[in-house]
Amino acid sequence: MAKEPKDYVREHLDKRGIDPATLPDDVIETFNAFSRGELKKADDLGAALMDAGSVDPQQKISAVH
């Protein structure tokens, strides 16, 4: 049985046009481990990185890790 995202994780994915069914269970488990507040902070970081035009995509991804 596939892992189901928490409601706020589903909202997060839906906002981005991502069908949770297309993600592996370990990714859903990882998303579910975030609290709503932590996911918001990750969103804020992602938005700041997307707005950082001078940062190349690989650095943006690495910055999250």
Secondary structure, DSSP 8 states (H G I E B T S, - for coil): ------HHHHHHHHHTT--GGGS-HHHHHHHHHS-HHHHHHHHHHHHHHHH-TTS-HHHHHHHH-
